[in-house]
Amino acid sequence: MAKFGLKVIRFGFASLGPLYPRLAASLAFKLFCLTPSRRPKGHKAAAMQAEGLRKLASARKIPFQAGRSTVMSYHLNTETGARKPRWLVVHGWGSNAAYIASLPVGLAEAGAHVVALDLPGHGLSSGRSLNMKQAAEVIVQADRQFGPFDAVVGHSFGGASLLLTLGKVFKGVGTISPAKAVVIGSPSHIQWIFDGFARMVGLSPKVRELMIHYAEKIAGAPLDDFDTIAAATRSSTPLLVIHAEDDKEVAAEHARRFGEVDTAKVHWANGLGHRRIVSDAGVISTIAQFLTAETAASRAEGKDAAA
């Protein structure tokens, strides 16, 4: 957000908040959900986007409807024949399938049918706003239409949305039941995002509290339920958590909290920050190995079936 624009927004909330706190709160939540411009910021981002689109050129592009949004999906390794495992890949806030193209393309090379999404307000999908309930609706609809998915992989916001969906946080949205899940550079609790936004735009404590109540009404769940540790524990899905201790956008403490989850394994990919981590060849190989490894449960099921 440009410095001048931020000053104007802060002045607006400082003026409106004391007089009309509920109006200020609803406007703040709408601003909170407003997705960034789809135009790449600078030559480096434009080059990354172009390279990503080139990598996805051979993918089948299938739009589908999720709620009020038209969502674009990209399907890799779709050749007919023996059934392949189906894996879903979900990008983070302000990103899209093209920006993280190395991840779905690399996973497809491991032999899976990979479906990557552009979330609402991102890439080739419709809209200019997004919240986690919307993301969950998209994930569930993608699973119904193109799944069921054997595994799900999400970066940042996408990873948190996947885990909250697995944990059935959003009432009435539905859920998914993959055999494994992977989150990369993802937050494990959401309160800090609201706190950071409130500080950035200068919300008073009262307006911040009203904005959270407004968000909870939209989500149909209290903000305290937006804890991916609790969600991962409830789902009991085998989980790989990948994070870098030098991540400046989502602190490493978010990943360390997964030490509380019996079904979770934390893999540190230090030196890769928040964005490079999702396209690193070593990280992609680690994910592919985790997703293709036979679990103890599946081996036991095979033995039972053979008996």
C-alpha positions in Angstrom: 0.0 0.0 0.0 1.5 3.4 -1.0 2.5 5.7 1.8 0.2 8.5 0.7 -2.7 6.2 0.3 -2.1 4.7 3.7 -2.0 8.2 5.3 -5.4 9.0 3.7 -6.8 5.7 5.0 -5.5 6.3 8.5 -6.9 9.8 8.5 -10.3 8.5 7.3 -10.5 5.9 10.1 -9.3 8.4 12.7 -12.1 10.7 11.6 -14.9 8.2 11.1 -14.1 5.8 14.0 -15.2 7.9 16.9 -18.4 9.0 15.2 -19.5 5.9 13.4 -17.5 2.9 14.8 -19.7 0.2 13.3 -19.5 1.8 9.8 -15.8 2.1 10.3 -15.5 -1.5 11.3 -17.4 -2.8 8.2 -15.4 -0.6 5.9 -12.2 -1.9 7.6 -13.2 -5.5 7.0 -13.9 -4.8 3.4 -10.5 -3.2 3.0 -9.0 -6.2 4.9 -10.4 -8.6 2.3 -9.5 -6.4 -0.7 -7.1 -8.4 -2.9 -3.9 -6.7 -4.3 -3.6 -5.6 -7.9 -3.0 -8.4 -10.3 -0.4 -6.4 -12.1 3.1 -7.6 -11.3 5.1 -5.1 -9.2 8.3 -4.4 -11.2 10.3 -6.2 -13.8 11.3 -9.1 -11.6 7.7 -10.0 -10.7 6.7 -9.6 -14.3 9.4 -12.0 -15.4 8.4 -14.5 -12.8 4.8 -14.3 -13.9 5.7 -14.7 -17.5 7.9 -17.7 -16.7 5.2 -19.3 -14.6 2.6 -18.9 -17.4 5.1 -20.6 -19.7 5.4 -23.5 -17.4 1.6 -23.8 -17.1 1.1 -23.4 -20.9 0.4 -27.2 -21.3 -2.0 -27.3 -18.4 -5.7 -27.8 -19.0 -7.5 -24.7 -17.8 -10.9 -25.4 -16.4 -13.0 -22.7 -14.8 -15.6 -23.6 -12.2 -18.1 -21.9 -10.0 -17.6 -21.7 -6.2 -20.2 -19.5 -4.5 -20.3 -16.2 -6.4 -16.8 -16.6 -7.8 -15.6 -18.1 -11.1 -12.4 -19.8 -10.3 -9.7 -20.9 -12.7 -8.1 -24.3 -12.2 -4.9 -25.7 -13.9 -4.6 -29.4 -14.5 -1.3 -31.1 -15.0 -0.4 -34.6 -16.0 -3.9 -35.5 -17.0 -3.2 -38.2 -19.6 -5.5 -41.2 -19.3 -4.3 -44.6 -18.2 -3.7 -46.0 -14.7 -5.2 -43.9 -12.0 -2.8 -41.3 -10.7 -2.9 -39.8 -7.2 -4.7 -36.4 -7.3 -3.0 -33.5 -5.5 -4.4 -30.0 -5.0 -2.1 -26.9 -4.8 -3.3 -23.6 -3.3 -1.2 -20.4 -3.5 -0.9 -17.6 -0.9 -2.3 -14.1 -0.6 -1.4 -11.8 -3.5 0.0 -14.7 -5.5 -1.5 -17.0 -8.1 -0.9 -20.4 -9.8 1.6 -18.8 -12.2 3.8 -17.3 -9.5 4.2 -20.7 -7.8 4.2 -22.7 -11.1 7.4 -24.6 -10.2 5.5 -26.3 -7.3 2.6 -27.9 -9.2 4.8 -28.6 -12.3 7.4 -30.3 -10.1 4.8 -32.3 -8.2 3.3 -33.4 -11.5 6.7 -34.8 -12.5 6.4 -37.1 -9.5 3.5 -38.8 -11.3 0.5 -37.1 -9.8 -2.5 -35.5 -11.5 -2.0 -32.0 -10.0 -4.7 -29.3 -9.8 -3.6 -25.7 -9.0 -6.0 -22.9 -8.3 -6.3 -19.2 -8.7 -8.2 -18.1 -5.7 -10.9 -15.4 -6.0 -9.4 -12.0 -6.7 -6.2 -13.6 -8.0 -4.8 -14.7 -11.3 -7.6 -15.5 -13.8 -10.3 -15.9 -11.2 -13.1 -13.3 -10.7 -13.5 -10.8 -7.9 -11.5 -8.3 -6.0 -11.9 -9.7 -2.4 -11.1 -12.9 -0.5 -11.5 -14.2 3.0 -10.7 -17.7 4.4 -14.3 -18.8 4.3 -14.4 -18.1 0.6 -11.1 -19.9 0.2 -12.6 -22.9 2.0 -15.6 -22.9 -0.3 -13.4 -22.9 -3.3 -11.3 -25.8 -1.9 -14.3 -27.9 -1.1 -15.9 -27.3 -4.5 -12.6 -28.2 -6.2 -12.5 -31.4 -4.3 -16.1 -32.2 -5.3 -15.5 -31.4 -8.9 -12.0 -32.6 -9.5 -11.2 -34.9 -6.6 -11.4 -36.4 -4.2 -7.8 -35.3 -3.6 -5.3 -37.7 -2.1 -3.2 -34.8 -0.9 -3.3 -31.0 -0.5 -0.5 -28.5 -0.6 -0.8 -24.9 0.4 1.5 -21.9 0.7 1.0 -19.2 3.3 -2.7 -18.1 3.3 -3.5 -21.1 1.1 -2.0 -23.5 3.6 -3.9 -22.0 6.5 -7.1 -22.1 4.5 -6.5 -25.8 3.8 -6.0 -26.7 7.4 -9.0 -24.7 8.6 -11.1 -26.6 5.9 -9.7 -29.9 7.1 -10.6 -28.9 10.7 -14.2 -28.1 9.8 -14.0 -24.6 11.1 -16.5 -23.1 8.7 -20.0 -24.5 9.5 -22.0 -25.4 6.4 -19.1 -25.2 4.0 -18.1 -28.8 4.0 -14.7 -30.4 4.3 -12.2 -32.5 2.5 -10.5 -35.8 3.4 -7.0 -36.1 1.8 -4.6 -38.8 3.0 -1.8 -36.2 3.5 -1.4 -32.4 3.7 1.5 -30.0 3.3 1.7 -26.4 4.4 4.6 -24.0 3.4 5.3 -20.8 5.2 1.8 -20.7 6.7 0.4 -19.0 9.7 -0.8 -21.2 12.5 -3.1 -18.6 14.2 -4.8 -15.7 12.5 -5.2 -13.2 15.4 -1.8 -11.6 14.5 -3.0 -10.8 11.0 -5.9 -8.7 12.3 -3.6 -7.1 14.9 -1.1 -6.1 12.2 -3.8 -4.8 9.9 -5.4 -2.7 12.7 -2.0 -1.1 13.5 -1.3 -0.4 9.9 -4.5 1.4 9.2 -4.8 3.0 12.6 -8.0 1.4 14.0 -9.0 2.3 17.5 -9.4 -0.7 19.9 -13.2 -0.3 19.7 -13.2 -0.3 15.9 -10.8 -3.2 15.8 -13.0 -5.2 18.1 -16.1 -4.5 16.0 -14.2 -5.4 12.9 -13.4 -8.8 14.4 -17.0 -9.3 15.4 -18.0 -8.5 11.8 -15.5 -11.0 10.5 -16.7 -13.7 12.9 -20.3 -13.1 11.7 -19.2 -13.5 8.0 -17.1 -16.6 8.8 -19.7 -18.2 11.1 -17.0 -19.0 13.6 -15.2 -17.1 16.4 -11.7 -15.9 15.6 -10.2 -18.2 18.3 -11.3 -21.1 16.2 -9.0 -19.9 13.4 -6.1 -21.9 14.9 -4.6 -24.4 12.5 -2.9 -26.3 15.4 -6.4 -27.2 16.7 -7.7 -27.8 13.2 -4.7 -30.2 12.3 -5.2 -32.1 15.6 -8.9 -32.6 14.9 -8.4 -33.8 11.4 -5.5 -36.1 12.3 -4.3 -36.0 8.7 -0.5 -36.7 8.3 1.0 -33.2 7.9 4.3 -31.8 6.6 5.0 -28.3 7.7 7.8 -26.5 5.8 9.1 -23.2 7.0 12.2 -21.0 6.9 13.5 -19.5 10.1 14.4 -16.3 8.1 10.8 -15.9 6.9 10.1 -12.2 7.4 6.3 -12.4 6.6 5.2 -15.4 8.7 7.5 -15.8 11.8 9.1 -19.2 12.4 7.1 -19.5 15.7 4.0 -20.3 13.7 5.7 -23.5 12.5 7.2 -24.4 15.9 3.7 -24.6 17.3 3.1 -27.7 15.2 5.4 -29.5 17.6 2.2 -30.0 19.6 0.6 -32.0 16.8 1.3 -35.7 16.9 0.6 -36.2 13.1 2.8 -33.2 12.0 6.4 -33.1 11.0 8.3 -29.8 10.7 11.0 -29.4 8.0 13.1 -26.3 8.1 14.2 -24.8 4.8 16.3 -22.0 6.1 17.6 -19.3 3.8 14.6 -19.4 1.5 12.4 -16.8 3.2 8.7 -16.6 2.5 8.5 -16.6 -1.3 11.5 -18.4 -2.7 10.7 -21.4 -0.5 7.7 -22.4 -2.6 9.7 -22.7 -5.8 12.9 -24.3 -4.4 13.8 -27.6 -6.1 14.9 -29.2 -2.8 11.6 -28.2 -1.1 9.5 -29.6 -4.0 11.5 -32.8 -3.8 10.9 -33.1 -0.1 7.2 -32.6 -0.6 7.0 -35.2 -3.4 8.9 -37.7 -1.2 6.5 -37.1 1.7 3.4 -37.4 -0.5 4.6 -40.6 -2.3 5.9 -42.4 0.7 3.7 -45.2 1.9 2.3 -44.6 5.4 2.3 -47.2 8.2 -1.5 -47.1 8.0 -1.7 -47.8 4.3 0.8 -50.7 4.8 -1.4 -52.1 7.6 -4.5 -51.8 5.3 -2.6 -53.7 2.6 -1.6 -56.5 4.9 -5.2 -56.8 6.2 -6.6 -56.9 2.6 -4.0 -59.6 1.7 -4.8 -61.7 4.8 
